[in-house]
Amino acid sequence: MENVKGNVTRRDFLRTATTGVVMLGLSDLLAVRAFAAPPTYTGVTYLTPAYNDLFPPIVAFVDRLKKNPELMKIDFFDSGTLVKADGQVSALRAGTIQFMFHTTSYITRNYPILGLLGLPSLCNELYRHGERIAMETPLWKLINDTLAKDNTFMLTTGGGILEPEYIWSGKTKIGSLADLKGKRVRTVSYEAEEVLKPYGVGGARIPSSELYLAVQRGTVDATLANISTIMGRKIYEHVKYCYKLPMTGFSIAIFFQKDKWDKLPDKIKAAFWDAAREFDHTYAAGINKKFYPEQFWPKIQKLGIQVFNPTPAELKDFEEKSRPVWAWWKKQIGEEIGQKAIDLALGKG
């Protein structure tokens, strides 16, 4: 009996030990799987769904990324719900977010090279020739080489800049360059402030989220804005006139910290790149060529907003007075780099 009892005990022991090993193995496997869970990438935009031209393609970019759940998890916050527009760059640098959509004109003080997209008169060239700043072009590479000094990587500009910003006014009609003298005008970029100075204009930097109240209360006499802002923020409720002088411009671009981008696993980087390529091909082109002429400008006409086109003499005067801003901008980033960027934007080289 003792032998039988001993044999049973030994078998039981072996069975238990084997079960323990298996359970331990499963435990380790679960731990490995938990440890290897797809990483989360957090992105933001301050834009709201009210921008029914600018916003849907951003959602499409995010949705494209979400088609890779085995690779990554995407947390995306719009409308400034995680960080406000002015806090996005700090959040990116701190690692609170991993990518951001941002209006280039908002952050030219952080990244002076982006001022190129808003240089007066030159912006019209980039508006007409978005292909010059598409992904992997010489200009895109030059901008990224410069941004790399600030550990920043611009994935895409959306394939070009949006239609330039014009002067919109309400109680005080501005329909010519002469009308600008002594007026207080809302601006966003420092390039816009500089180009308005020769015309006796006082600039006021006001983000789009605060613009409605500023226009309603008369804090500014007029606002320099793209038509998306006029429609998306309902500024059309308080303006009566548009002086259609292409003063400055911007794009909605996607940014990463460069060191973080460089370290992304190949498959994840490829997923972001694939989504960005689609965004680059369709964003600015689709909005400029279809949305604005087919939806927004007809609505401006129906609202009775009077549009003044600049005369040839005004265009020439503006071009002459804007050239010192180019020189001012080149001093911010270096003469050689600045001139090369301008040449590429103009289609030279």
Number of C-alpha atoms within 10 A of each C-alpha: 6 7 8 9 10 11 12 12 12 12 12 12 12 12 12 12 12 12 12 12 12 12 12 12 12 12 12 12 12 12 12 11 11 10 10 9 13 15 14 13 14 18 23 26 25 22 23 18 13 16 16 13 21 22 16 15 19 20 14 14 17 18 14 16 21 16 13 15 11 10 17 18 17 19 14 18 18 19 16 17 14 19 19 17 22 14 12 24 22 13 18 20 15 11 14 15 24 20 26 24 23 23 21 26 25 21 20 19 14 13 19 21 24 22 28 26 30 26 27 29 22 22 26 23 16 28 24 15 18 21 19 21 25 22 22 13 12 16 22 20 15 19 21 21 15 18 20 15 11 14 16 22 23 23 23 24 29 27 30 29 30 31 26 25 27 19 25 31 26 22 13 17 18 22 21 18 17 11 13 21 16 12 17 18 23 28 26 23 24 21 27 25 19 20 22 23 13 12 17 13 19 18 23 15 16 18 14 21 17 10 21 20 13 18 21 14 11 15 14 21 22 27 28 25 22 19 22 22 20 23 19 19 18 15 24 22 15 18 23 19 23 25 21 17 22 23 25 29 31 28 25 23 21 23 21 23 23 18 12 14 20 12 9 12 10 9 12 16 13 12 18 17 16 15 16 25 18 16 22 23 18 15 24 25 23 16 19 18 12 13 17 18 12 12 12 17 15 11 15 19 11 9 13 12 19 16 16 15 14 17 12 9 9 15 16 13 12 22 16 11 16 22 16 13 19 21 13 13 22 22 14 14 16 11 14 10 16 21 16 16 23 18 13 19 23 16 14 9 10
